[in-house]
Amino acid sequence: MFTCQICRKVFPPRTPSFKVVTETRPVHYPFRFQAHHFRAPDKRGVIKDQIKDDKGGFSREISREVTACRACAEALRASRLSVPAKTSNVLVKAKTAG
C-alpha cells in the first residue's frame, strides 16, 4: 500500500510502486590517497596486501526522488524522453511491494 506522490492516489497492497528521480545535481569527488586496501596476487602468484589511490572525478547524484504509480512513472518518463538524452535526468526503478 502506498500513495503516489504525483497523482496523490492511494493504491492497495501488493501493487508495485516505482521510484522516479525528478532532480539530480552535479558532484565532485576529490582524489583520495591510499583509499583502497585489498589482497591480490602479485606477478609471482603470492597473495600480498595492496593499496591503490582513488582518482575521484565528477558525477551526478539524486537530489529528489518520488514514489509513483505505474501510470505516473511511465507518463513522466515519456515526457522526459522527448528531451535530448544529454539533459534528461529521470530514472525509473521498480520497488517490489511486500
Backbone bond lengths (Angstrom), bond angles and torsions (degrees), N, CA, C in turn:
res aa  C-N    CA-C-N  psi(-1)  N-CA   C-N-CA  omega(-1)  CA-C   N-CA-C  phi
1 M - - - 1.444 - - 1.525 107.95 -
2 F 1.331 114.92 131.74 1.456 119.47 179.51 1.521 109.74 -155.55
3 T 1.311 115.52 163.92 1.453 122.52 175.33 1.521 107.81 -109.94
4 C 1.309 116.20 127.04 1.464 120.61 176.81 1.525 107.65 -69.11
5 Q 1.330 117.18 127.63 1.463 121.05 -178.02 1.520 112.74 -81.76
6 I 1.336 116.54 -1.12 1.465 120.14 177.75 1.526 110.31 -101.17
7 C 1.349 117.20 -53.42 1.472 120.16 -178.32 1.529 112.91 -97.78
8 R 1.327 118.19 -5.94 1.473 125.06 176.90 1.527 114.46 64.14
9 K 1.331 118.30 21.31 1.469 120.86 176.21 1.523 109.42 -88.09
10 V 1.340 116.13 149.09 1.459 121.88 176.61 1.524 107.75 -96.95
11 F 1.334 116.91 131.20 1.456 121.92 -177.99 1.521 110.22 -109.71
12 P 1.343 117.38 148.49 1.465 121.29 -176.53 1.529 112.11 -70.36
13 P 1.336 116.90 167.79 1.463 120.74 177.21 1.531 111.42 -58.89
14 R 1.312 115.29 154.22 1.465 125.15 179.17 1.528 114.11 66.84
15 T 1.318 116.87 14.64 1.457 121.38 172.31 1.520 106.90 -92.28
16 P 1.332 118.15 126.43 1.466 118.70 -177.92 1.526 111.91 -68.13
17 S 1.312 115.43 140.03 1.461 121.37 174.75 1.525 108.07 -109.18
18 F 1.317 116.54 162.67 1.453 121.81 -177.93 1.514 109.06 -130.42
19 K 1.317 116.22 136.47 1.459 121.80 174.28 1.525 106.83 -89.98
20 V 1.317 116.64 125.99 1.462 121.96 -178.43 1.519 108.13 -119.06
21 V 1.317 116.39 123.46 1.464 121.87 177.10 1.517 107.73 -81.28
22 T 1.322 116.83 120.03 1.459 120.18 -178.66 1.521 112.65 -104.86
23 E 1.329 118.26 -21.76 1.468 121.08 178.46 1.521 109.82 -144.32
24 T 1.328 115.56 143.88 1.464 121.17 173.24 1.524 107.71 -130.91
25 R 1.315 115.36 164.82 1.462 119.92 178.46 1.528 108.49 -137.71
26 P 1.325 117.62 148.80 1.463 119.87 176.58 1.525 110.10 -74.12
27 V 1.319 116.47 147.58 1.459 120.58 178.78 1.530 108.84 -141.51
28 H 1.316 115.73 146.64 1.463 121.98 177.71 1.522 108.50 -113.99
29 Y 1.323 115.83 126.45 1.459 121.12 176.57 1.523 108.27 -101.83
30 P 1.327 118.04 124.60 1.471 120.44 -176.37 1.529 112.44 -75.72
31 F 1.325 115.61 161.51 1.460 122.38 173.79 1.529 108.74 -64.91
32 R 1.352 116.65 135.84 1.470 120.52 178.32 1.525 108.61 -124.23
33 F 1.321 116.06 117.42 1.457 123.04 -178.82 1.525 110.04 -73.98
34 Q 1.322 117.59 130.26 1.470 125.57 178.12 1.538 111.74 50.25
35 A 1.318 116.35 52.24 1.464 121.60 -175.26 1.527 113.04 -85.37
36 H 1.332 118.61 -31.07 1.458 121.38 -174.34 1.533 110.74 -111.49
37 H 1.336 115.67 117.08 1.453 122.33 177.46 1.529 107.41 -109.14
38 F 1.327 116.63 128.00 1.463 120.15 -179.16 1.522 110.00 -154.48
39 R 1.323 115.71 166.92 1.464 121.64 177.55 1.517 108.32 -110.43
40 A 1.337 115.67 131.89 1.459 121.17 -179.53 1.524 108.79 -153.33
41 P 1.327 116.40 155.01 1.470 118.64 178.37 1.529 111.30 -71.58
42 D 1.346 114.97 142.65 1.455 118.85 175.69 1.536 108.62 -86.61
43 K 1.344 117.71 -165.42 1.466 121.38 -176.25 1.527 112.78 -64.85
44 R 1.340 116.90 -26.26 1.472 120.43 179.84 1.521 112.32 -90.07
45 G 1.337 117.55 -5.18 1.457 120.95 179.72 1.521 113.81 94.49
46 V 1.332 117.63 2.31 1.460 121.65 179.29 1.529 108.68 -83.66
47 I 1.344 116.03 131.58 1.467 120.42 -179.45 1.527 108.97 -74.31
48 K 1.323 115.75 125.01 1.465 121.98 -177.94 1.526 109.79 -132.15
49 D 1.328 115.38 154.93 1.455 120.59 172.48 1.525 107.84 -74.85
50 Q 1.321 116.05 132.93 1.458 120.18 179.39 1.524 109.12 -128.29
51 I 1.319 115.04 153.10 1.457 121.72 -179.81 1.525 107.71 -130.62
52 K 1.328 115.87 131.99 1.464 120.86 177.19 1.526 109.40 -126.37
53 D 1.319 115.41 153.33 1.461 121.58 176.27 1.522 109.41 -85.31
54 D 1.324 115.85 154.25 1.455 121.81 173.25 1.517 106.35 -101.36
55 K 1.332 116.99 116.81 1.460 120.19 -173.55 1.520 114.64 -73.06
56 G 1.335 118.44 -12.79 1.465 120.46 179.76 1.513 110.84 74.01
57 G 1.323 117.14 -157.81 1.460 121.33 177.43 1.515 112.34 141.05
58 F 1.337 114.97 -166.22 1.458 122.31 -178.67 1.517 109.42 -115.04
59 S 1.323 115.57 147.32 1.457 121.04 178.67 1.526 108.30 -158.14
60 R 1.344 115.55 -169.26 1.460 121.15 176.11 1.517 108.46 -128.02
61 E 1.343 116.81 142.64 1.459 123.18 177.66 1.518 109.25 -117.54
62 I 1.336 115.43 153.56 1.455 121.13 175.69 1.519 107.95 -73.97
63 S 1.331 116.83 127.99 1.459 119.70 176.26 1.527 111.72 -110.68
64 R 1.331 118.24 -20.13 1.468 121.34 176.35 1.519 108.76 -149.21
65 E 1.327 115.23 129.18 1.460 122.09 -178.81 1.528 107.11 -137.80
66 V 1.340 117.25 135.35 1.462 120.99 -179.17 1.521 109.77 -122.14
67 T 1.347 116.18 155.70 1.456 122.81 174.14 1.515 107.27 -92.84
68 A 1.334 116.69 128.48 1.461 120.53 -175.16 1.519 111.15 -135.31
69 C 1.336 114.90 159.31 1.467 120.95 173.72 1.527 107.75 -79.46
70 R 1.317 116.61 169.31 1.467 121.13 -177.33 1.535 111.16 -59.36
71 A 1.332 117.97 -45.12 1.468 120.86 -176.83 1.526 111.30 -62.79
72 C 1.315 117.35 -46.30 1.466 121.06 -179.52 1.528 111.10 -66.61
73 A 1.327 117.21 -40.36 1.464 120.72 179.85 1.520 110.80 -63.80
74 E 1.330 116.81 -43.76 1.466 120.19 178.94 1.524 111.34 -67.44
75 A 1.332 117.12 -39.90 1.461 120.19 179.36 1.526 110.99 -65.03
76 L 1.320 116.95 -43.01 1.463 120.42 179.12 1.519 110.88 -66.22
77 R 1.316 116.36 -41.59 1.461 120.10 178.78 1.528 110.98 -64.52
78 A 1.343 117.55 -41.92 1.464 121.25 179.30 1.523 110.97 -64.65
79 S 1.330 116.95 -39.29 1.460 119.35 179.59 1.526 111.15 -68.22
80 R 1.329 117.38 -32.40 1.465 120.96 179.47 1.523 111.73 -79.17
81 L 1.339 118.15 -23.66 1.460 120.10 179.71 1.517 111.99 -71.55
82 S 1.334 117.69 -19.52 1.456 120.28 176.44 1.533 110.82 -72.05
83 V 1.346 116.92 -19.31 1.459 122.41 175.47 1.523 107.30 -80.88
84 P 1.332 119.98 143.56 1.467 120.33 177.96 1.526 111.95 -53.85
85 A 1.321 117.05 144.43 1.466 122.70 -173.76 1.523 112.59 -57.94
86 K 1.315 118.01 -28.61 1.453 121.68 -177.60 1.529 111.74 -64.16
87 T 1.338 118.09 -34.98 1.453 120.87 -177.41 1.520 113.02 -103.23
88 S 1.332 117.46 -8.57 1.463 120.13 179.99 1.514 109.16 -70.42
89 N 1.351 116.93 135.27 1.454 119.76 -177.39 1.532 111.81 -132.57
90 V 1.323 117.81 31.30 1.463 120.17 179.92 1.515 109.42 -107.80
91 L 1.308 115.67 124.03 1.455 122.27 175.65 1.515 107.32 -120.44
92 V 1.321 117.16 143.39 1.464 120.84 179.97 1.518 107.78 -123.66
93 K 1.326 116.24 128.42 1.455 119.24 175.11 1.528 108.17 -133.21
94 A 1.315 115.54 137.47 1.463 120.70 -176.37 1.525 110.01 -76.65
95 K 1.312 115.80 144.34 1.451 122.19 175.13 1.521 106.25 -119.29
96 T 1.305 116.91 121.65 1.449 119.70 -177.37 1.512 110.25 -72.96
97 A 1.329 115.52 138.31 1.464 120.45 178.36 1.517 108.52 -81.53
98 G 1.290 117.43 142.89 1.452 118.68 -177.43 1.422 111.06 -150.23
